[in-house]
Amino acid sequence: MVMIASLVPVAHLLRKIDPAMDFSLIRDRVAHFYCADNGCLALHPVVLSRRC
């Protein structure tokens, strides 16, 4: 099993941004796109936003 955190280098910019930024706004804004009772999410909205 691979832990996602182990794939992100220690000095990566996202490791510095993560503690300083509140990503709950993203979850709230995209919640209506996800079905709450039909399986799991294909990709978490915060993960998706970090990849863009």
mmCIF entry with sequence, helices, sheets and N, C-alpha, C, O atoms, coordinates in Angstrom:
data_MODEL
# 
_entry.id   MODEL 
# 
_entity.id                         1 
_entity.type                       polymer 
_entity.pdbx_number_of_molecules   1 
# 
_entity_poly.entity_id                      1 
_entity_poly.type                           'polypeptide(L)' 
_entity_poly.nstd_linkage                   no 
_entity_poly.nstd_monomer                   no 
_entity_poly.pdbx_seq_one_letter_code       MVMIASLVPVAHLLRKIDPAMDFSLIRDRVAHFYCADNGCLALHPVVLSRRC 
_entity_poly.pdbx_seq_one_letter_code_can   MVMIASLVPVAHLLRKIDPAMDFSLIRDRVAHFYCADNGCLALHPVVLSRRC 
_entity_poly.pdbx_strand_id                 A 
# 
loop_
_entity_poly_seq.entity_id 
_entity_poly_seq.num 
_entity_poly_seq.mon_id 
_entity_poly_seq.hetero 
1 1  MET n 
1 2  VAL n 
1 3  MET n 
1 4  ILE n 
1 5  ALA n 
1 6  SER n 
1 7  LEU n 
1 8  VAL n 
1 9  PRO n 
1 10 VAL n 
1 11 ALA n 
1 12 HIS n 
1 13 LEU n 
1 14 LEU n 
1 15 ARG n 
1 16 LYS n 
1 17 ILE n 
1 18 ASP n 
1 19 PRO n 
1 20 ALA n 
1 21 MET n 
1 22 ASP n 
1 23 PHE n 
1 24 SER n 
1 25 LEU n 
1 26 ILE n 
1 27 ARG n 
1 28 ASP n 
1 29 ARG n 
1 30 VAL n 
1 31 ALA n 
1 32 HIS n 
1 33 PHE n 
1 34 TYR n 
1 35 CYS n 
1 36 ALA n 
1 37 ASP n 
1 38 ASN n 
1 39 GLY n 
1 40 CYS n 
1 41 LEU n 
1 42 ALA n 
1 43 LEU n 
1 44 HIS n 
1 45 PRO n 
1 46 VAL n 
1 47 VAL n 
1 48 LEU n 
1 49 SER n 
1 50 ARG n 
1 51 ARG n 
1 52 CYS n 
# 
_struct_asym.id          A 
_struct_asym.entity_id   1 
# 
loop_
_struct_conf.conf_type_id 
_struct_conf.id 
_struct_conf.pdbx_PDB_helix_id 
_struct_conf.beg_label_comp_id 
_struct_conf.beg_label_asym_id 
_struct_conf.beg_label_seq_id 
_struct_conf.pdbx_beg_PDB_ins_code 
_struct_conf.end_label_comp_id 
_struct_conf.end_label_asym_id 
_struct_conf.end_label_seq_id 
_struct_conf.pdbx_end_PDB_ins_code 
_struct_conf.beg_auth_comp_id 
_struct_conf.beg_auth_asym_id 
_struct_conf.beg_auth_seq_id 
_struct_conf.end_auth_comp_id 
_struct_conf.end_auth_asym_id 
_struct_conf.end_auth_seq_id 
_struct_conf.pdbx_PDB_helix_class 
_struct_conf.details 
_struct_conf.pdbx_PDB_helix_length 
HELX_P HELX_P1 AA1 ILE A 4  ? LEU A 7  ? ILE A 4  LEU A 7  1 ? 4 
HELX_P HELX_P2 AA2 LEU A 13 ? ILE A 17 ? LEU A 13 ILE A 17 1 ? 5 
HELX_P HELX_P3 AA3 ASP A 18 ? ALA A 20 ? ASP A 18 ALA A 20 5 ? 3 
HELX_P HELX_P4 AA4 SER A 24 ? VAL A 30 ? SER A 24 VAL A 30 1 ? 7 
HELX_P HELX_P5 AA5 ALA A 31 ? PHE A 33 ? ALA A 31 PHE A 33 5 ? 3 
HELX_P HELX_P6 AA6 PRO A 45 ? ARG A 51 ? PRO A 45 ARG A 51 1 ? 7 
# 
_struct_conf_type.id          HELX_P 
_struct_conf_type.criteria    ? 
_struct_conf_type.reference   ? 
# 
loop_
_atom_site.group_PDB 
_atom_site.id 
_atom_site.type_symbol 
_atom_site.label_atom_id 
_atom_site.label_alt_id 
_atom_site.label_comp_id 
_atom_site.label_asym_id 
_atom_site.label_entity_id 
_atom_site.label_seq_id 
_atom_site.pdbx_PDB_ins_code 
_atom_site.Cartn_x 
_atom_site.Cartn_y 
_atom_site.Cartn_z 
_atom_site.occupancy 
_atom_site.B_iso_or_equiv 
_atom_site.pdbx_formal_charge 
_atom_site.auth_seq_id 
_atom_site.auth_comp_id 
_atom_site.auth_asym_id 
_atom_site.auth_atom_id 
_atom_site.pdbx_PDB_model_num 
ATOM 1   N N  . MET A 1 1  ? 0.836   -1.171 0.000   1.00 0.00 ? 1  MET A N  1 
ATOM 2   C CA . MET A 1 1  ? 0.000   0.000  0.000   1.00 0.00 ? 1  MET A CA 1 
ATOM 3   C C  . MET A 1 1  ? 0.886   1.239  0.000   1.00 0.00 ? 1  MET A C  1 
ATOM 4   O O  . MET A 1 1  ? 1.902   1.289  0.693   1.00 0.00 ? 1  MET A O  1 
ATOM 5   N N  . VAL A 1 2  ? 0.498   2.218  -0.768  1.00 0.00 ? 2  VAL A N  1 
ATOM 6   C CA . VAL A 1 2  ? 1.262   3.462  -0.866  1.00 0.00 ? 2  VAL A CA 1 
ATOM 7   C C  . VAL A 1 2  ? 0.523   4.569  -0.137  1.00 0.00 ? 2  VAL A C  1 
ATOM 8   O O  . VAL A 1 2  ? -0.678  4.756  -0.333  1.00 0.00 ? 2  VAL A O  1 
ATOM 9   N N  . MET A 1 3  ? 1.232   5.296  0.694   1.00 0.00 ? 3  MET A N  1 
ATOM 10  C CA . MET A 1 3  ? 0.661   6.450  1.371   1.00 0.00 ? 3  MET A CA 1 
ATOM 11  C C  . MET A 1 3  ? 0.902   7.677  0.497   1.00 0.00 ? 3  MET A C  1 
ATOM 12  O O  . MET A 1 3  ? 2.034   7.941  0.093   1.00 0.00 ? 3  MET A O  1 
ATOM 13  N N  . ILE A 1 4  ? -0.146  8.415  0.210   1.00 0.00 ? 4  ILE A N  1 
ATOM 14  C CA . ILE A 1 4  ? -0.032  9.592  -0.660  1.00 0.00 ? 4  ILE A CA 1 
ATOM 15  C C  . ILE A 1 4  ? 0.997   10.574 -0.100  1.00 0.00 ? 4  ILE A C  1 
ATOM 16  O O  . ILE A 1 4  ? 1.772   11.156 -0.859  1.00 0.00 ? 4  ILE A O  1 
ATOM 17  N N  . ALA A 1 5  ? 1.010   10.759 1.192   1.00 0.00 ? 5  ALA A N  1 
ATOM 18  C CA . ALA A 1 5  ? 1.958   11.700 1.804   1.00 0.00 ? 5  ALA A CA 1 
ATOM 19  C C  . ALA A 1 5  ? 3.405   11.335 1.491   1.00 0.00 ? 5  ALA A C  1 
ATOM 20  O O  . ALA A 1 5  ? 4.264   12.214 1.418   1.00 0.00 ? 5  ALA A O  1 
ATOM 21  N N  . SER A 1 6  ? 3.679   10.058 1.307   1.00 0.00 ? 6  SER A N  1 
ATOM 22  C CA . SER A 1 6  ? 5.050   9.648  1.000   1.00 0.00 ? 6  SER A CA 1 
ATOM 23  C C  . SER A 1 6  ? 5.445   9.989  -0.438  1.00 0.00 ? 6  SER A C  1 
ATOM 24  O O  . SER A 1 6  ? 6.631   9.980  -0.767  1.00 0.00 ? 6  SER A O  1 
ATOM 25  N N  . LEU A 1 7  ? 4.480   10.286 -1.290  1.00 0.00 ? 7  LEU A N  1 
ATOM 26  C CA . LEU A 1 7  ? 4.767   10.634 -2.679  1.00 0.00 ? 7  LEU A CA 1 
ATOM 27  C C  . LEU A 1 7  ? 5.069   12.120 -2.867  1.00 0.00 ? 7  LEU A C  1 
ATOM 28  O O  . LEU A 1 7  ? 5.610   12.522 -3.896  1.00 0.00 ? 7  LEU A O  1 
ATOM 29  N N  . VAL A 1 8  ? 4.719   12.928 -1.875  1.00 0.00 ? 8  VAL A N  1 
ATOM 30  C CA . VAL A 1 8  ? 4.948   14.377 -1.955  1.00 0.00 ? 8  VAL A CA 1 
ATOM 31  C C  . VAL A 1 8  ? 6.269   14.691 -1.253  1.00 0.00 ? 8  VAL A C  1 
ATOM 32  O O  . VAL A 1 8  ? 6.419   14.410 -0.064  1.00 0.00 ? 8  VAL A O  1 
ATOM 33  N N  . PRO A 1 9  ? 7.220   15.268 -1.976  1.00 0.00 ? 9  PRO A N  1 
ATOM 34  C CA . PRO A 1 9  ? 8.516   15.585 -1.368  1.00 0.00 ? 9  PRO A CA 1 
ATOM 35  C C  . PRO A 1 9  ? 8.368   16.512 -0.152  1.00 0.00 ? 9  PRO A C  1 
ATOM 36  O O  . PRO A 1 9  ? 7.453   17.334 -0.098  1.00 0.00 ? 9  PRO A O  1 
ATOM 37  N N  . VAL A 1 10 ? 9.253   16.372 0.793   1.00 0.00 ? 10 VAL A N  1 
ATOM 38  C CA . VAL A 1 10 ? 9.200   17.151 2.029   1.00 0.00 ? 10 VAL A CA 1 
ATOM 39  C C  . VAL A 1 10 ? 9.234   18.652 1.758   1.00 0.00 ? 10 VAL A C  1 
ATOM 40  O O  . VAL A 1 10 ? 8.569   19.412 2.463   1.00 0.00 ? 10 VAL A O  1 
ATOM 41  N N  . ALA A 1 11 ? 9.983   19.094 0.765   1.00 0.00 ? 11 ALA A N  1 
ATOM 42  C CA . ALA A 1 11 ? 10.118  20.521 0.482   1.00 0.00 ? 11 ALA A CA 1 
ATOM 43  C C  . ALA A 1 11 ? 9.095   21.027 -0.550  1.00 0.00 ? 11 ALA A C  1 
ATOM 44  O O  . ALA A 1 11 ? 9.221   22.152 -1.032  1.00 0.00 ? 11 ALA A O  1 
ATOM 45  N N  . HIS A 1 12 ? 8.100   20.225 -0.890  1.00 0.00 ? 12 HIS A N  1 
ATOM 46  C CA . HIS A 1 12 ? 7.116   20.622 -1.904  1.00 0.00 ? 12 HIS A CA 1 
ATOM 47  C C  . HIS A 1 12 ? 6.299   21.811 -1.411  1.00 0.00 ? 12 HIS A C  1 
ATOM 48  O O  . HIS A 1 12 ? 6.003   21.920 -0.221  1.00 0.00 ? 12 HIS A O  1 
ATOM 49  N N  . LEU A 1 13 ? 5.937   22.694 -2.326  1.00 0.00 ? 13 LEU A N  1 
ATOM 50  C CA . LEU A 1 13 ? 5.189   23.909 -2.004  1.00 0.00 ? 13 LEU A CA 1 
ATOM 51  C C  . LEU A 1 13 ? 3.856   23.595 -1.310  1.00 0.00 ? 13 LEU A C  1 
ATOM 52  O O  . LEU A 1 13 ? 3.464   24.325 -0.400  1.00 0.00 ? 13 LEU A O  1 
ATOM 53  N N  . LEU A 1 14 ? 3.159   22.542 -1.711  1.00 0.00 ? 14 LEU A N  1 
ATOM 54  C CA . LEU A 1 14 ? 1.880   22.212 -1.086  1.00 0.00 ? 14 LEU A CA 1 
ATOM 55  C C  . LEU A 1 14 ? 2.002   21.896 0.393   1.00 0.00 ? 14 LEU A C  1 
ATOM 56  O O  . LEU A 1 14 ? 1.064   22.134 1.154   1.00 0.00 ? 14 LEU A O  1 
ATOM 57  N N  . ARG A 1 15 ? 3.128   21.369 0.809   1.00 0.00 ? 15 ARG A N  1 
ATOM 58  C CA . ARG A 1 15 ? 3.328   21.098 2.240   1.00 0.00 ? 15 ARG A CA 1 
ATOM 59  C C  . ARG A 1 15 ? 3.397   22.403 3.033   1.00 0.00 ? 15 ARG A C  1 
ATOM 60  O O  . ARG A 1 15 ? 3.050   22.427 4.214   1.00 0.00 ? 15 ARG A O  1 
ATOM 61  N N  . LYS A 1 16 ? 3.832   23.468 2.408   1.00 0.00 ? 16 LYS A N  1 
ATOM 62  C CA . LYS A 1 16 ? 3.891   24.774 3.073   1.00 0.00 ? 16 LYS A CA 1 
ATOM 63  C C  . LYS A 1 16 ? 2.532   25.467 3.031   1.00 0.00 ? 16 LYS A C  1 
ATOM 64  O O  . LYS A 1 16 ? 2.155   26.153 3.981   1.00 0.00 ? 16 LYS A O  1 
ATOM 65  N N  . ILE A 1 17 ? 1.803   25.292 1.944   1.00 0.00 ? 17 ILE A N  1 
ATOM 66  C CA . ILE A 1 17 ? 0.510   25.948 1.770   1.00 0.00 ? 17 ILE A CA 1 
ATOM 67  C C  . ILE A 1 17 ? -0.567  25.287 2.624   1.00 0.00 ? 17 ILE A C  1 
ATOM 68  O O  . ILE A 1 17 ? -1.412  25.978 3.193   1.00 0.00 ? 17 ILE A O  1 
ATOM 69  N N  . ASP A 1 18 ? -0.548  23.971 2.719   1.00 0.00 ? 18 ASP A N  1 
ATOM 70  C CA . ASP A 1 18 ? -1.610  23.222 3.379   1.00 0.00 ? 18 ASP A CA 1 
ATOM 71  C C  . ASP A 1 18 ? -1.974  23.727 4.777   1.00 0.00 ? 18 ASP A C  1 
ATOM 72  O O  . ASP A 1 18 ? -3.158  23.922 5.050   1.00 0.00 ? 18 ASP A O  1 
ATOM 73  N N  . PRO A 1 19 ? -1.008  23.947 5.674   1.00 0.00 ? 19 PRO A N  1 
ATOM 74  C CA . PRO A 1 19 ? -1.394  24.409 7.014   1.00 0.00 ? 19 PRO A CA 1 
ATOM 75  C C  . PRO A 1 19 ? -1.915  25.852 7.030   1.00 0.00 ? 19 PRO A C  1 
ATOM 76  O O  . PRO A 1 19 ? -2.606  26.250 7.968   1.00 0.00 ? 19 PRO A O  1 
ATOM 77  N N  . ALA A 1 20 ? -1.590  26.630 6.003   1.00 0.00 ? 20 ALA A N  1 
ATOM 78  C CA . ALA A 1 20 ? -1.962  28.041 5.990   1.00 0.00 ? 20 ALA A CA 1 
ATOM 79  C C  . ALA A 1 20 ? -3.270  28.320 5.261   1.00 0.00 ? 20 ALA A C  1 
ATOM 80  O O  . ALA A 1 20 ? -3.818  29.416 5.380   1.00 0.00 ? 20 ALA A O  1 
ATOM 81  N N  . MET A 1 21 ? -3.780  27.345 4.507   1.00 0.00 ? 21 MET A N  1 
ATOM 82  C CA . MET A 1 21 ? -4.969  27.588 3.697   1.00 0.00 ? 21 MET A CA 1 
ATOM 83  C C  . MET A 1 21 ? -6.127  26.706 4.146   1.00 0.00 ? 21 MET A C  1 
ATOM 84  O O  . MET A 1 21 ? -5.958  25.516 4.410   1.00 0.00 ? 21 MET A O  1 
ATOM 85  N N  . ASP A 1 22 ? -7.296  27.308 4.226   1.00 0.00 ? 22 ASP A N  1 
ATOM 86  C CA . ASP A 1 22 ? -8.505  26.580 4.615   1.00 0.00 ? 22 ASP A CA 1 
ATOM 87  C C  . ASP A 1 22 ? -9.213  26.108 3.353   1.00 0.00 ? 22 ASP A C  1 
ATOM 88  O O  . ASP A 1 22 ? -9.786  26.911 2.617   1.00 0.00 ? 22 ASP A O  1 
ATOM 89  N N  . PHE A 1 23 ? -9.171  24.799 3.107   1.00 0.00 ? 23 PHE A N  1 
ATOM 90  C CA . PHE A 1 23 ? -9.767  24.233 1.900   1.00 0.00 ? 23 PHE A CA 1 
ATOM 91  C C  . PHE A 1 23 ? -11.246 23.890 2.076   1.00 0.00 ? 23 PHE A C  1 
ATOM 92  O O  . PHE A 1 23 ? -11.860 23.368 1.146   1.00 0.00 ? 23 PHE A O  1 
ATOM 93  N N  . SER A 1 24 ? -11.830 24.166 3.233   1.00 0.00 ? 24 SER A N  1 
ATOM 94  C CA . SER A 1 24 ? -13.241 23.839 3.447   1.00 0.00 ? 24 SER A CA 1 
ATOM 95  C C  . SER A 1 24 ? -14.144 24.617 2.497   1.00 0.00 ? 24 SER A C  1 
ATOM 96  O O  . SER A 1 24 ? -15.227 24.139 2.159   1.00 0.00 ? 24 SER A O  1 
ATOM 97  N N  . LEU A 1 25 ? -13.734 25.783 2.066   1.00 0.00 ? 25 LEU A N  1 
ATOM 98  C CA . LEU A 1 25 ? -14.508 26.570 1.102   1.00 0.00 ? 25 LEU A CA 1 
ATOM 99  C C  . LEU A 1 25 ? -14.728 25.767 -0.187  1.00 0.00 ? 25 LEU A C  1 
ATOM 100 O O  . LEU A 1 25 ? -15.811 25.800 -0.771  1.00 0.00 ? 25 LEU A O  1 
ATOM 101 N N  . ILE A 1 26 ? -13.700 25.055 -0.615  1.00 0.00 ? 26 ILE A N  1 
ATOM 102 C CA . ILE A 1 26 ? -13.809 24.248 -1.831  1.00 0.00 ? 26 ILE A CA 1 
ATOM 103 C C  . ILE A 1 26 ? -14.842 23.149 -1.632  1.00 0.00 ? 26 ILE A C  1 
ATOM 104 O O  . ILE A 1 26 ? -15.689 22.927 -2.497  1.00 0.00 ? 26 ILE A O  1 
ATOM 105 N N  . ARG A 1 27 ? -14.775 22.457 -0.491  1.00 0.00 ? 27 ARG A N  1 
ATOM 106 C CA . ARG A 1 27 ? -15.742 21.386 -0.212  1.00 0.00 ? 27 ARG A CA 1 
ATOM 107 C C  . ARG A 1 27 ? -17.166 21.920 -0.257  1.00 0.00 ? 27 ARG A C  1 
ATOM 108 O O  . ARG A 1 27 ? -18.047 21.294 -0.845  1.00 0.00 ? 27 ARG A O  1 
ATOM 109 N N  . ASP A 1 28 ? -17.392 23.069 0.357   1.00 0.00 ? 28 ASP A N  1 
ATOM 110 C CA . ASP A 1 28 ? -18.733 23.665 0.394   1.00 0.00 ? 28 ASP A CA 1 
ATOM 111 C C  . ASP A 1 28 ? -19.232 24.045 -1.000  1.00 0.00 ? 28 ASP A C  1 
ATOM 112 O O  . ASP A 1 28 ? -20.404 23.844 -1.319  1.00 0.00 ? 28 ASP A O  1 
ATOM 113 N N  . ARG A 1 29 ? -18.361 24.583 -1.809  1.00 0.00 ? 29 ARG A N  1 
ATOM 114 C CA . ARG A 1 29 ? -18.771 25.045 -3.139  1.00 0.00 ? 29 ARG A CA 1 
ATOM 115 C C  . ARG A 1 29 ? -19.052 23.934 -4.136  1.00 0.00 ? 29 ARG A C  1 
ATOM 116 O O  . ARG A 1 29 ? -19.822 24.127 -5.077  1.00 0.00 ? 29 ARG A O  1 
ATOM 117 N N  . VAL A 1 30 ? -18.445 22.786 -3.943  1.00 0.00 ? 30 VAL A N  1 
ATOM 118 C CA . VAL A 1 30 ? -18.637 21.691 -4.910  1.00 0.00 ? 30 VAL A CA 1 
ATOM 119 C C  . VAL A 1 30 ? -19.450 20.523 -4.344  1.00 0.00 ? 30 VAL A C  1 
ATOM 120 O O  . VAL A 1 30 ? -19.626 19.513 -5.026  1.00 0.00 ? 30 VAL A O  1 
ATOM 121 N N  . ALA A 1 31 ? -19.937 20.644 -3.135  1.00 0.00 ? 31 ALA A N  1 
ATOM 122 C CA . ALA A 1 31 ? -20.666 19.545 -2.495  1.00 0.00 ? 31 ALA A CA 1 
ATOM 123 C C  . ALA A 1 31 ? -21.850 19.069 -3.322  1.00 0.00 ? 31 ALA A C  1 
ATOM 124 O O  . ALA A 1 31 ? -22.136 17.872 -3.349  1.00 0.00 ? 31 ALA A O  1 
ATOM 125 N N  . HIS A 1 32 ? -22.539 19.970 -3.991  1.00 0.00 ? 32 HIS A N  1 
ATOM 126 C CA . HIS A 1 32 ? -23.724 19.592 -4.768  1.00 0.00 ? 32 HIS A CA 1 
ATOM 127 C C  . HIS A 1 32 ? -23.384 18.760 -6.009  1.00 0.00 ? 32 HIS A C  1 
ATOM 128 O O  . HIS A 1 32 ? -24.286 18.186 -6.620  1.00 0.00 ? 32 HIS A O  1 
ATOM 129 N N  . PHE A 1 33 ? -22.123 18.683 -6.389  1.00 0.00 ? 33 PHE A N  1 
ATOM 130 C CA . PHE A 1 33 ? -21.717 17.861 -7.534  1.00 0.00 ? 33 PHE A CA 1 
ATOM 131 C C  . PHE A 1 33 ? -21.524 16.386 -7.165  1.00 0.00 ? 33 PHE A C  1 
ATOM 132 O O  . PHE A 1 33 ? -21.422 15.536 -8.050  1.00 0.00 ? 33 PHE A O  1 
ATOM 133 N N  . TYR A 1 34 ? -21.475 16.083 -5.875  1.00 0.00 ? 34 TYR A N  1 
ATOM 134 C CA . TYR A 1 34 ? -21.188 14.736 -5.415  1.00 0.00 ? 34 TYR A CA 1 
ATOM 135 C C  . TYR A 1 34 ? -22.431 14.099 -4.800  1.00 0.00 ? 34 TYR A C  1 
ATOM 136 O O  . TYR A 1 34 ? -23.173 14.754 -4.067  1.00 0.00 ? 34 TYR A O  1 
ATOM 137 N N  . CYS A 1 35 ? -22.651 12.843 -5.095  1.00 0.00 ? 35 CYS A N  1 
ATOM 138 C CA . CYS A 1 35 ? -23.782 12.092 -4.549  1.00 0.00 ? 35 CYS A CA 1 
ATOM 139 C C  . CYS A 1 35 ? -23.384 11.551 -3.181  1.00 0.00 ? 35 CYS A C  1 
ATOM 140 O O  . CYS A 1 35 ? -22.387 10.840 -3.056  1.00 0.00 ? 35 CYS A O  1 
ATOM 141 N N  . ALA A 1 36 ? -24.163 11.887 -2.156  1.00 0.00 ? 36 ALA A N  1 
ATOM 142 C CA . ALA A 1 36 ? -23.822 11.492 -0.787  1.00 0.00 ? 36 ALA A CA 1 
ATOM 143 C C  . ALA A 1 36 ? -24.154 10.036 -0.478  1.00 0.00 ? 36 ALA A C  1 
ATOM 144 O O  . ALA A 1 36 ? -23.612 9.473  0.473   1.00 0.00 ? 36 ALA A O  1 
ATOM 145 N N  . ASP A 1 37 ? -25.032 9.416  -1.262  1.00 0.00 ? 37 ASP A N  1 
ATOM 146 C CA . ASP A 1 37 ? -25.471 8.069  -0.904  1.00 0.00 ? 37 ASP A CA 1 
ATOM 147 C C  . ASP A 1 37 ? -25.306 7.034  -2.020  1.00 0.00 ? 37 ASP A C  1 
ATOM 148 O O  . ASP A 1 37 ? -26.004 6.020  -2.038  1.00 0.00 ? 37 ASP A O  1 
ATOM 149 N N  . ASN A 1 38 ? -24.397 7.288  -2.936  1.00 0.00 ? 38 ASN A N  1 
ATOM 150 C CA . ASN A 1 38 ? -24.218 6.350  -4.036  1.00 0.00 ? 38 ASN A CA 1 
ATOM 151 C C  . ASN A 1 38 ? -22.730 6.068  -4.268  1.00 0.00 ? 38 ASN A C  1 
ATOM 152 O O  . ASN A 1 38 ? -22.172 6.444  -5.299  1.00 0.00 ? 38 ASN A O  1 
ATOM 153 N N  . GLY A 1 39 ? -22.113 5.419  -3.322  1.00 0.00 ? 39 GLY A N  1 
ATOM 154 C CA . GLY A 1 39 ? -20.693 5.074  -3.465  1.00 0.00 ? 39 GLY A CA 1 
ATOM 155 C C  . GLY A 1 39 ? -19.769 6.163  -2.973  1.00 0.00 ? 39 GLY A C  1 
ATOM 156 O O  . GLY A 1 39 ? -20.204 7.196  -2.465  1.00 0.00 ? 39 GLY A O  1 
ATOM 157 N N  . CYS A 1 40 ? -18.495 5.913  -3.135  1.00 0.00 ? 40 CYS A N  1 
ATOM 158 C CA . CYS A 1 40 ? -17.502 6.882  -2.663  1.00 0.00 ? 40 CYS A CA 1 
ATOM 159 C C  . CYS A 1 40 ? -17.139 7.860  -3.783  1.00 0.00 ? 40 CYS A C  1 
ATOM 160 O O  . CYS A 1 40 ? -17.398 7.607  -4.960  1.00 0.00 ? 40 CYS A O  1 
ATOM 161 N N  . LEU A 1 41 ? -16.548 8.955  -3.396  1.00 0.00 ? 41 LEU A N  1 
ATOM 162 C CA . LEU A 1 41 ? -16.132 9.976  -4.357  1.00 0.00 ? 41 LEU A CA 1 
ATOM 163 C C  . LEU A 1 41 ? -14.999 9.443  -5.225  1.00 0.00 ? 41 LEU A C  1 
ATOM 164 O O  . LEU A 1 41 ? -14.103 8.760  -4.728  1.00 0.00 ? 41 LEU A O  1 
ATOM 165 N N  . ALA A 1 42 ? -15.034 9.747  -6.499  1.00 0.00 ? 42 ALA A N  1 
ATOM 166 C CA . ALA A 1 42 ? -13.960 9.327  -7.385  1.00 0.00 ? 42 ALA A CA 1 
ATOM 167 C C  . ALA A 1 42 ? -12.667 10.064 -7.040  1.00 0.00 ? 42 ALA A C  1 
ATOM 168 O O  . ALA A 1 42 ? -11.591 9.466  -7.032  1.00 0.00 ? 42 ALA A O  1 
ATOM 169 N N  . LEU A 1 43 ? -12.773 11.328 -6.764  1.00 0.00 ? 43 LEU A N  1 
ATOM 170 C CA . LEU A 1 43 ? -11.617 12.148 -6.409  1.00 0.00 ? 43 LEU A CA 1 
ATOM 171 C C  . LEU A 1 43 ? -12.097 13.226 -5.448  1.00 0.00 ? 43 LEU A C  1 
ATOM 172 O O  . LEU A 1 43 ? -13.033 13.963 -5.756  1.00 0.00 ? 43 LEU A O  1 
ATOM 173 N N  . HIS A 1 44 ? -11.470 13.320 -4.305  1.00 0.00 ? 44 HIS A N  1 
ATOM 174 C CA . HIS A 1 44 ? -11.869 14.306 -3.308  1.00 0.00 ? 44 HIS A CA 1 
ATOM 175 C C  . HIS A 1 44 ? -11.714 15.706 -3.908  1.00 0.00 ? 44 HIS A C  1 
ATOM 176 O O  . HIS A 1 44 ? -10.706 15.970 -4.564  1.00 0.00 ? 44 HIS A O  1 
ATOM 177 N N  . PRO A 1 45 ? -12.669 16.606 -3.707  1.00 0.00 ? 45 PRO A N  1 
ATOM 178 C CA . PRO A 1 45 ? -12.610 17.936 -4.315  1.00 0.00 ? 45 PRO A CA 1 
ATOM 179 C C  . PRO A 1 45 ? -11.368 18.731 -3.935  1.00 0.00 ? 45 PRO A C  1 
ATOM 180 O O  . PRO A 1 45 ? -10.860 19.499 -4.752  1.00 0.00 ? 45 PRO A O  1 
ATOM 181 N N  . VAL A 1 46 ? -10.870 18.564 -2.717  1.00 0.00 ? 46 VAL A N  1 
ATOM 182 C CA . VAL A 1 46 ? -9.659  19.288 -2.317  1.00 0.00 ? 46 VAL A CA 1 
ATOM 183 C C  . VAL A 1 46 ? -8.450  18.743 -3.065  1.00 0.00 ? 46 VAL A C  1 
ATOM 184 O O  . VAL A 1 46 ? -7.591  19.509 -3.501  1.00 0.00 ? 46 VAL A O  1 
ATOM 185 N N  . VAL A 1 47 ? -8.381  17.446 -3.214  1.00 0.00 ? 47 VAL A N  1 
ATOM 186 C CA . VAL A 1 47 ? -7.284  16.833 -3.969  1.00 0.00 ? 47 VAL A CA 1 
ATOM 187 C C  . VAL A 1 47 ? -7.313  17.319 -5.409  1.00 0.00 ? 47 VAL A C  1 
ATOM 188 O O  . VAL A 1 47 ? -6.279  17.676 -5.974  1.00 0.00 ? 47 VAL A O  1 
ATOM 189 N N  . LEU A 1 48 ? -8.486  17.330 -5.992  1.00 0.00 ? 48 LEU A N  1 
ATOM 190 C CA . LEU A 1 48 ? -8.645  17.797 -7.366  1.00 0.00 ? 48 LEU A CA 1 
ATOM 191 C C  . LEU A 1 48 ? -8.208  19.247 -7.503  1.00 0.00 ? 48 LEU A C  1 
ATOM 192 O O  . LEU A 1 48 ? -7.529  19.587 -8.472  1.00 0.00 ? 48 LEU A O  1 
ATOM 193 N N  . SER A 1 49 ? -8.573  20.104 -6.570  1.00 0.00 ? 49 SER A N  1 
ATOM 194 C CA . SER A 1 49 ? -8.217  21.525 -6.646  1.00 0.00 ? 49 SER A CA 1 
ATOM 195 C C  . SER A 1 49 ? -6.719  21.732 -6.496  1.00 0.00 ? 49 SER A C  1 
ATOM 196 O O  . SER A 1 49 ? -6.165  22.670 -7.069  1.00 0.00 ? 49 SER A O  1 
ATOM 197 N N  . ARG A 1 50 ? -6.064  20.883 -5.744  1.00 0.00 ? 50 ARG A N  1 
ATOM 198 C CA . ARG A 1 50 ? -4.617  21.003 -5.563  1.00 0.00 ? 50 ARG A CA 1 
ATOM 199 C C  . ARG A 1 50 ? -3.854  20.582 -6.809  1.00 0.00 ? 50 ARG A C  1 
ATOM 200 O O  . ARG A 1 50 ? -2.720  21.014 -7.014  1.00 0.00 ? 50 ARG A O  1 
ATOM 201 N N  . ARG A 1 51 ? -4.458  19.751 -7.637  1.00 0.00 ? 51 ARG A N  1 
ATOM 202 C CA . ARG A 1 51 ? -3.790  19.282 -8.834  1.00 0.00 ? 51 ARG A CA 1 
ATOM 203 C C  . ARG A 1 51 ? -3.873  20.295 -9.973  1.00 0.00 ? 51 ARG A C  1 
ATOM 204 O O  . ARG A 1 51 ? -3.096  20.219 -10.926 1.00 0.00 ? 51 ARG A O  1 
ATOM 205 N N  . CYS A 1 52 ? -4.801  21.237 -9.884  1.00 0.00 ? 52 CYS A N  1 
ATOM 206 C CA . CYS A 1 52 ? -5.008  22.207 -10.971 1.00 0.00 ? 52 CYS A CA 1 
ATOM 207 C C  . CYS A 1 52 ? -3.955  23.282 -10.957 1.00 0.00 ? 52 CYS A C  1 
ATOM 208 O O  . CYS A 1 52 ? -3.976  24.179 -11.801 1.00 0.00 ? 52 CYS A O  1 
# 
